[in-house]
């Protein structure tokens, strides 16, 4: 099973940018659909973005569409989340996830992912 380690979180001001990285171990990274989820204090974990195993398709939550970009480098076993125009409501712990997903219809659901990172904190001040 792939193991995931996130990095890149931090404290920024509203309007700033951050890039999160998720490094994966294992030789099958390119076979996984990769995603980012987040969980704010007192709230349930929510989908942020996903990228198909081939990198050909990406999916975003409406709340981040146009501001966040997910990408992957299969040669480096790494997935990225570029976050621009950050808002205080983006404050959360961000988790990287990996899963073998057969249809785009289920990329939004955390139950589809069987490997998770430890999370990285993103705090956006107003």
Secondary structure, 3 states (H helix, E strand, C coil): CCCEEEECCEEEECCCCEEEEEEECCCCHHHCEEEEEEECCCCCCEEEEEECCCCCCEEECCCCCCCEEEEEECCCCEEEEEECCCCHHHCEEEEEEEECCCCHHHCCCHHHCCEECCCEEEEEEC
